[in-house]
Amino acid sequence: MIIKRSFAELSSVLAVLLLGLVGCGSGGDNSNIEETFSQTPTVEPIASVVKTAVPLGYAASVAMAEVNGIDIANASSSNTCSTYPCLATIVLTVTPETFPVAVEGVQDNGEIIIVGLWNSANDAILTVIFRDLSAGNGFLSIQKISTIPVNRQLGKLRVVYASVDIDIDVDSDNTIELSEEEIQQEYERLSQSIPEEPEIGVDMDAWMIEVDQQQTADSLADDKYRILGGGQYFDIAAGSISTLQLGVAELLFSADCSLNPTSGLAVLQEVEVGSGERATWPKIGQALIEFHPECDGKAKVLLGTGSFFLISGDLIDLGF
Protein backbone atom coordinates (compact mmCIF):
# COMPACT_ATOMS: atom_id res chain seq x y z
CA MET A 1 0.00 0.00 0.00
CA ILE A 2 1.35 3.41 -0.93
CA ILE A 3 1.10 6.02 1.82
CA LYS A 4 0.54 9.64 0.76
CA ARG A 5 1.27 12.73 2.82
CA SER A 6 0.91 16.43 2.04
CA PHE A 7 3.38 19.07 3.21
CA ALA A 8 0.93 20.13 5.95
CA GLU A 9 0.37 16.59 7.20
CA LEU A 10 4.08 15.79 7.33
CA SER A 11 4.80 19.08 9.10
CA SER A 12 2.25 18.10 11.77
CA VAL A 13 3.87 14.69 12.15
CA LEU A 14 7.26 16.39 12.44
CA ALA A 15 6.04 18.73 15.20
CA VAL A 16 4.60 15.86 17.24
CA LEU A 17 7.76 13.77 16.89
CA LEU A 18 10.00 16.68 17.81
CA LEU A 19 7.94 17.45 20.90
CA GLY A 20 8.08 13.82 21.87
CA LEU A 21 11.84 13.60 21.50
CA VAL A 22 12.60 16.92 23.13
CA GLY A 23 10.17 16.14 25.96
CA CYS A 24 11.95 12.92 26.87
CA GLY A 25 13.72 14.83 29.60
CA SER A 26 16.18 17.65 30.01
CA GLY A 27 19.55 16.75 28.66
CA GLY A 28 17.96 14.50 26.05
CA ASP A 29 20.15 12.96 23.39
CA ASN A 30 20.31 15.60 20.63
CA SER A 31 22.19 13.16 18.38
CA ASN A 32 19.03 11.04 18.22
CA ILE A 33 17.00 14.02 17.04
CA GLU A 34 19.58 14.90 14.42
CA GLU A 35 19.79 11.32 13.18
CA THR A 36 16.02 11.06 12.95
CA PHE A 37 15.44 14.25 10.97
CA SER A 38 18.59 14.45 8.80
CA GLN A 39 18.11 11.31 6.74
CA THR A 40 18.65 11.42 2.98
CA PRO A 41 15.76 10.59 0.63
CA THR A 42 16.10 7.60 -1.70
CA VAL A 43 16.92 9.30 -5.01
CA GLU A 44 17.21 6.20 -7.23
CA PRO A 45 13.72 6.76 -8.71
CA ILE A 46 14.91 10.10 -10.15
CA ALA A 47 17.82 8.45 -11.93
CA SER A 48 15.53 5.64 -13.08
CA VAL A 49 13.07 8.09 -14.65
CA VAL A 50 15.81 9.94 -16.54
CA LYS A 51 17.49 6.71 -17.63
CA THR A 52 14.15 5.49 -18.98
CA ALA A 53 12.84 8.69 -20.53
CA VAL A 54 16.02 9.69 -22.36
CA PRO A 55 16.62 6.30 -24.10
CA LEU A 56 12.91 6.15 -24.94
CA GLY A 57 12.94 9.66 -26.40
CA TYR A 58 16.15 8.85 -28.27
CA ALA A 59 14.60 5.68 -29.76
CA ALA A 60 11.47 7.59 -30.81
CA SER A 61 13.59 10.26 -32.52
CA VAL A 62 15.52 7.63 -34.47
CA ALA A 63 12.35 5.80 -35.49
CA MET A 64 10.58 8.94 -36.70
CA ALA A 65 13.65 9.98 -38.70
CA GLU A 66 14.21 6.58 -40.34
CA VAL A 67 10.60 6.08 -41.39
CA ASN A 68 10.56 9.58 -42.89
CA GLY A 69 13.61 8.83 -45.05
CA ILE A 70 16.31 10.42 -42.87
CA ASP A 71 19.23 8.03 -42.54
CA ILE A 72 20.67 7.59 -39.03
CA ALA A 73 24.16 6.06 -39.14
CA ASN A 74 23.68 3.41 -36.44
CA ALA A 75 20.11 2.44 -37.45
CA SER A 76 18.43 0.38 -40.14
CA SER A 77 14.73 0.31 -41.07
CA SER A 78 12.59 -2.36 -42.68
CA ASN A 79 10.44 0.25 -44.38
CA THR A 80 10.27 3.91 -45.38
CA CYS A 81 6.64 4.90 -45.19
CA SER A 82 5.07 6.59 -48.20
CA THR A 83 1.43 5.61 -47.51
CA TYR A 84 -0.40 5.20 -44.21
CA PRO A 85 -1.13 3.32 -42.05
CA CYS A 86 2.38 1.90 -42.22
CA LEU A 87 4.25 -0.79 -40.25
CA ALA A 88 8.02 -0.62 -39.81
CA THR A 89 10.78 -2.09 -37.66
CA ILE A 90 13.93 -0.16 -36.84
CA VAL A 91 17.06 -1.75 -35.37
CA LEU A 92 19.32 0.68 -33.55
CA THR A 93 22.86 -0.39 -32.61
CA VAL A 94 24.13 1.32 -29.46
CA THR A 95 27.32 1.55 -27.43
CA PRO A 96 27.92 2.97 -23.94
CA GLU A 97 28.66 6.33 -25.59
CA THR A 98 25.47 6.46 -27.67
CA PHE A 99 23.07 7.97 -25.14
CA PRO A 100 23.16 11.48 -23.70
CA VAL A 101 23.00 9.75 -20.29
CA ALA A 102 24.71 6.50 -19.35
CA VAL A 103 22.34 3.52 -19.36
CA GLU A 104 23.21 0.71 -16.99
CA GLY A 105 23.66 -2.69 -18.57
CA VAL A 106 25.27 -1.67 -21.87
CA GLN A 107 27.94 -4.24 -22.64
CA ASP A 108 29.94 -3.47 -25.78
CA ASN A 109 27.24 -3.27 -28.48
CA GLY A 110 23.57 -3.61 -27.69
CA GLU A 111 20.43 -3.14 -29.75
CA ILE A 112 17.20 -1.25 -29.47
CA ILE A 113 14.44 -2.75 -31.60
CA ILE A 114 11.57 -0.39 -32.36
CA VAL A 115 8.36 -1.82 -33.81
CA GLY A 116 5.99 0.90 -34.99
CA LEU A 117 2.59 1.52 -36.46
CA TRP A 118 2.48 4.91 -38.20
CA ASN A 119 -0.86 6.61 -38.77
CA SER A 120 0.88 9.51 -40.50
CA ALA A 121 4.37 10.91 -40.93
CA ASN A 122 3.99 12.60 -37.54
CA ASP A 123 1.99 10.06 -35.49
CA ALA A 124 3.05 6.59 -34.39
CA ILE A 125 2.52 3.91 -31.78
CA LEU A 126 5.81 2.27 -30.83
CA THR A 127 7.02 -0.74 -28.89
CA VAL A 128 10.65 -0.33 -27.81
CA ILE A 129 12.74 -3.38 -26.90
CA PHE A 130 16.19 -3.22 -25.30
CA ARG A 131 18.48 -6.16 -26.09
CA ASP A 132 21.81 -6.77 -24.32
CA LEU A 133 21.12 -3.62 -22.34
CA SER A 134 18.34 -2.19 -20.22
CA ALA A 135 16.84 1.21 -19.63
CA GLY A 136 16.29 2.52 -16.13
CA ASN A 137 18.80 1.49 -13.46
CA GLY A 138 19.31 -1.12 -10.78
CA PHE A 139 16.28 0.27 -8.96
CA LEU A 140 14.03 -0.54 -11.95
CA SER A 141 15.69 -2.29 -14.90
CA ILE A 142 13.51 -2.11 -18.01
CA GLN A 143 13.70 -4.41 -21.03
CA LYS A 144 10.61 -3.39 -23.01
CA ILE A 145 8.08 -0.55 -23.20
CA SER A 146 4.97 -1.46 -25.17
CA THR A 147 2.54 0.48 -27.39
CA ILE A 148 3.39 4.06 -26.48
CA PRO A 149 2.04 6.98 -28.56
CA VAL A 150 4.38 9.47 -30.25
CA ASN A 151 3.57 12.75 -31.96
CA ARG A 152 5.85 15.16 -33.84
CA GLN A 153 5.04 18.85 -34.20
CA LEU A 154 7.22 21.85 -35.04
CA GLY A 155 10.48 20.00 -34.52
CA LYS A 156 9.48 18.44 -31.19
CA LEU A 157 8.45 14.91 -30.29
CA ARG A 158 6.03 14.07 -27.51
CA VAL A 159 6.01 10.59 -25.96
CA VAL A 160 3.76 9.36 -23.13
CA TYR A 161 4.16 6.19 -21.10
CA ALA A 162 2.98 4.69 -17.79
CA SER A 163 3.99 1.79 -15.56
CA VAL A 164 1.48 -0.48 -17.32
CA ASP A 165 3.57 -0.11 -20.51
CA ILE A 166 6.79 -1.33 -18.87
CA ASP A 167 8.10 -4.90 -18.94
CA ILE A 168 11.12 -5.94 -16.91
CA ASP A 169 11.50 -9.00 -19.17
CA VAL A 170 11.30 -9.33 -22.96
CA ASP A 171 8.67 -11.74 -24.23
CA SER A 172 8.54 -13.27 -27.70
CA ASP A 173 5.72 -11.00 -28.93
CA ASN A 174 7.37 -8.12 -30.80
CA THR A 175 4.39 -7.18 -32.97
CA ILE A 176 1.74 -4.48 -32.70
CA GLU A 177 -1.82 -5.66 -33.21
CA LEU A 178 -4.38 -3.08 -32.12
CA SER A 179 -7.99 -2.48 -33.04
CA GLU A 180 -9.06 0.93 -34.33
CA GLU A 181 -10.55 1.69 -30.93
CA GLU A 182 -7.33 0.73 -29.15
CA ILE A 183 -5.28 2.87 -31.55
CA GLN A 184 -7.49 5.85 -30.83
CA GLN A 185 -7.18 5.27 -27.09
CA GLU A 186 -3.40 5.26 -27.37
CA TYR A 187 -3.33 8.58 -29.23
CA GLU A 188 -5.71 10.13 -26.70
CA ARG A 189 -3.01 9.65 -24.07
CA LEU A 190 -0.95 12.35 -25.80
CA SER A 191 -3.56 14.96 -24.94
CA GLN A 192 -4.00 13.98 -21.29
CA SER A 193 -3.33 16.70 -18.76
CA ILE A 194 -0.04 16.22 -16.96
CA PRO A 195 0.39 18.83 -14.21
CA GLU A 196 3.39 21.14 -14.16
CA GLU A 197 3.45 21.13 -10.34
CA PRO A 198 5.55 18.25 -8.97
CA GLU A 199 3.48 17.90 -5.80
CA ILE A 200 0.44 17.09 -7.94
CA GLY A 201 2.43 14.67 -10.08
CA VAL A 202 3.09 12.33 -7.14
CA ASP A 203 -0.51 11.13 -7.41
CA MET A 204 -0.13 10.17 -11.07
CA ASP A 205 1.07 7.21 -13.04
CA ALA A 206 2.05 8.91 -16.28
CA TRP A 207 5.24 10.32 -17.77
CA MET A 208 5.56 12.73 -20.68
CA ILE A 209 8.79 13.19 -22.60
CA GLU A 210 9.27 16.07 -25.00
CA VAL A 211 12.30 15.88 -27.28
CA ASP A 212 13.40 19.17 -28.80
CA GLN A 213 15.32 18.18 -31.93
CA GLN A 214 16.76 21.69 -32.34
CA GLN A 215 15.64 21.70 -35.99
CA THR A 216 18.19 18.95 -36.76
CA ALA A 217 16.24 15.69 -37.07
CA ASP A 218 19.29 13.98 -38.59
CA SER A 219 21.55 14.86 -35.65
CA LEU A 220 20.63 13.48 -32.25
CA ALA A 221 23.60 14.79 -30.26
CA ASP A 222 22.05 18.20 -29.68
CA ASP A 223 18.58 16.98 -28.64
CA LYS A 224 17.16 18.33 -25.39
CA TYR A 225 14.75 16.33 -23.21
CA ARG A 226 11.93 17.72 -21.06
CA ILE A 227 10.30 15.32 -18.59
CA LEU A 228 7.28 15.71 -16.35
CA GLY A 229 4.79 13.46 -14.62
CA GLY A 230 4.77 11.12 -11.67
CA GLY A 231 4.88 7.53 -10.55
CA GLN A 232 4.89 5.21 -7.54
CA TYR A 233 7.56 2.72 -6.53
CA PHE A 234 7.90 -0.14 -4.06
CA ASP A 235 11.36 -1.21 -2.97
CA ILE A 236 12.53 -4.15 -0.88
CA ALA A 237 16.17 -3.96 0.09
CA ALA A 238 18.28 -5.78 2.66
CA GLY A 239 16.69 -4.99 5.99
CA SER A 240 14.09 -2.48 4.77
CA ILE A 241 10.82 -2.04 2.89
CA SER A 242 9.89 1.32 1.37
CA THR A 243 7.20 2.96 -0.70
CA LEU A 244 8.06 6.03 -2.75
CA GLN A 245 6.08 8.52 -4.79
CA LEU A 246 7.80 10.86 -7.22
CA GLY A 247 6.52 13.85 -9.14
CA VAL A 248 8.69 15.96 -11.45
CA ALA A 249 8.07 19.18 -13.36
CA GLU A 250 10.07 20.82 -16.14
CA LEU A 251 12.97 18.44 -15.68
CA LEU A 252 15.46 19.30 -18.44
CA PHE A 253 18.25 17.05 -19.66
CA SER A 254 20.74 17.29 -22.53
CA ALA A 255 24.06 15.91 -23.70
CA ASP A 256 25.74 18.99 -22.23
CA CYS A 257 25.59 17.29 -18.83
CA SER A 258 25.13 13.56 -18.23
CA LEU A 259 25.45 13.79 -14.43
CA ASN A 260 22.19 15.49 -13.54
CA PRO A 261 19.17 17.33 -14.95
CA THR A 262 20.05 21.00 -15.39
CA SER A 263 16.68 22.45 -14.41
CA GLY A 264 13.37 21.46 -12.87
CA LEU A 265 11.75 20.42 -9.61
CA ALA A 266 10.87 17.10 -8.01
CA VAL A 267 8.78 16.10 -5.01
CA LEU A 268 9.73 12.78 -3.43
CA GLN A 269 7.58 11.21 -0.71
CA GLU A 270 9.02 8.22 1.11
CA VAL A 271 7.99 5.80 3.81
CA GLU A 272 10.65 3.25 4.77
CA VAL A 273 10.55 0.74 7.61
CA GLY A 274 13.69 -1.14 8.53
CA SER A 275 14.29 -4.36 10.43
CA GLY A 276 17.16 -5.57 12.53
CA GLU A 277 19.74 -2.83 13.04
CA ARG A 278 17.71 -0.46 10.80
CA ALA A 279 14.48 -0.84 12.79
CA THR A 280 15.26 2.07 15.14
CA TRP A 281 14.99 4.86 12.60
CA PRO A 282 12.05 4.66 10.19
CA LYS A 283 12.08 7.12 7.30
CA ILE A 284 8.88 9.12 6.77
CA GLY A 285 9.16 12.37 4.87
CA GLN A 286 8.81 14.52 1.81
CA ALA A 287 11.53 16.43 -0.04
CA LEU A 288 11.14 19.25 -2.54
CA ILE A 289 14.22 18.97 -4.77
CA GLU A 290 15.58 21.57 -7.20
CA PHE A 291 17.92 20.70 -10.08
CA HIS A 292 20.61 23.18 -11.07
CA PRO A 293 22.80 23.95 -14.11
CA GLU A 294 26.04 22.95 -12.38
CA CYS A 295 27.09 19.60 -13.82
CA ASP A 296 28.11 18.05 -10.49
CA GLY A 297 25.67 15.14 -10.16
CA LYS A 298 23.84 16.84 -7.30
CA ALA A 299 20.58 18.62 -6.55
CA LYS A 300 19.37 20.87 -3.75
CA VAL A 301 16.74 19.96 -1.17
CA LEU A 302 14.74 23.18 -1.05
CA LEU A 303 12.45 21.93 1.72
CA GLY A 304 12.41 18.71 3.67
CA THR A 305 9.75 17.57 6.10
CA GLY A 306 9.63 14.64 8.47
CA SER A 307 12.83 12.59 8.25
CA PHE A 308 14.33 15.10 5.80
CA PHE A 309 13.67 18.25 7.85
CA LEU A 310 17.28 18.99 8.82
CA ILE A 311 18.71 18.58 5.30
CA SER A 312 16.64 21.48 3.94
CA GLY A 313 19.04 23.61 1.89
CA ASP A 314 21.61 20.81 1.47
CA LEU A 315 22.98 19.37 -1.76
CA ILE A 316 22.46 15.63 -2.23
CA ASP A 317 24.15 13.22 -4.61
CA LEU A 318 21.80 11.88 -7.33
CA GLY A 319 23.87 8.78 -8.01
CA PHE A 320 24.08 9.22 -11.79
PyMOL commands that set and color helices and strands:
alter all, ss='L'
color gray80, all
select helices_A, chain A and resi 7-22+30-37+44-67+163-165+180-191+198-201+276-280+309-311
alter helices_A, ss='H'
color red, helices_A
select strands_A, chain A and resi 75-77+86-94+110-120+123-131+135-137+140-142+144-153+156-161+166-167+206-212+224-237+240-254+263-274+283-291+298-306+315-317
alter strands_A, ss='S'
color yellow, strands_A
deselect
rebuild
show_as cartoon
